[in-house]
């Protein structure tokens, strides 16, 4: 049995440019433009999200409500529901916005002189700073969310992680310095997907536990694949 045979396989890596461009993925279809209801003020989905995000940073995600966000935007409660059918949707989107702003595209561009391992080492440092900010500003508040909101937050988080795993697989496939035969021997037939899943899972575990497991994995990969 090889090193990553039992790792969870990520979705097949895709070749489109911008694999690591994070974009909002709302659970339900919403309007993309502002609207007007009678004499009510025009509002956009982005404006609602910005107001909710500012409110979450001020009072925490558990303490916002559709009514408070509507008041901050100067619109009716029904106007907010047109874009966000539940509070859980709105809370999840504000947290997703944090990750969008933190995990910017430049972090995920492989440098011209970077192999896959060097890229992952740099990415690990960037992710550590992002996670520290998340723990400081957000994590303590998440436990106080209602069950529906926590479920929606976890769903969005997993979507983001899957996006990263696909991008890691693509970076592996594009690394012409890597020994392809060694990669297959280490990671099996679906080598890029398997290795991407192992690397990402180890990065997350290492960040959560603040240990050296990721550094050890990177050292092993460099010896085995280059």
Protein Blocks (a to p, Z undefined) as FASTA:
>chain_A
ZZklmpccdddddfbehklpccdddfbdcdfbdcdehjaccddfklmmmmmmmmmmmnop
klgcfklmmmmnopafklmmmmmmbfklmmmmmmmmmmmmmmgfklmpccfkbcfklmmm
mmmmmmmmmmmmmmmmmmmmmmmpcfklmmmmmmmmmmmmmmmmmmmmmmmmmmmkbcfk
lmmmmnojmlmlmmmmmmmmmmmmmmmnopaklmmmmmmmmmmmZZ
